[in-house]
């Protein structure tokens, strides 16, 4: 299984808009990987 890990430290600093930024990032990742056979994109919280 192939895995890509995306760290988004700068987004985590903007607590007021964090949900908006993470949602937009995930949407962009889905668009960028569409048709490439990527099984899924998921958000993991914590360290």
Secondary structure as a PSIPRED ss2 file (coil, helix, strand):
# PSIPRED VFORMAT (PSIPRED V4.0)

   1 X C   1.000  0.000  0.000
   2 X C   1.000  0.000  0.000
   3 X C   1.000  0.000  0.000
   4 X C   1.000  0.000  0.000
   5 X C   1.000  0.000  0.000
   6 X C   1.000  0.000  0.000
   7 X C   1.000  0.000  0.000
   8 X C   1.000  0.000  0.000
   9 X H   0.000  1.000  0.000
  10 X H   0.000  1.000  0.000
  11 X H   0.000  1.000  0.000
  12 X H   0.000  1.000  0.000
  13 X H   0.000  1.000  0.000
  14 X C   1.000  0.000  0.000
  15 X H   0.000  1.000  0.000
  16 X H   0.000  1.000  0.000
  17 X H   0.000  1.000  0.000
  18 X H   0.000  1.000  0.000
  19 X H   0.000  1.000  0.000
  20 X H   0.000  1.000  0.000
  21 X H   0.000  1.000  0.000
  22 X H   0.000  1.000  0.000
  23 X H   0.000  1.000  0.000
  24 X H   0.000  1.000  0.000
  25 X H   0.000  1.000  0.000
  26 X H   0.000  1.000  0.000
  27 X H   0.000  1.000  0.000
  28 X H   0.000  1.000  0.000
  29 X H   0.000  1.000  0.000
  30 X H   0.000  1.000  0.000
  31 X H   0.000  1.000  0.000
  32 X H   0.000  1.000  0.000
  33 X H   0.000  1.000  0.000
  34 X C   1.000  0.000  0.000
  35 X C   1.000  0.000  0.000
  36 X C   1.000  0.000  0.000
  37 X C   1.000  0.000  0.000
  38 X C   1.000  0.000  0.000
  39 X C   1.000  0.000  0.000
  40 X C   1.000  0.000  0.000
  41 X C   1.000  0.000  0.000
  42 X C   1.000  0.000  0.000
  43 X C   1.000  0.000  0.000
  44 X C   1.000  0.000  0.000
  45 X C   1.000  0.000  0.000
  46 X C   1.000  0.000  0.000
  47 X C   1.000  0.000  0.000
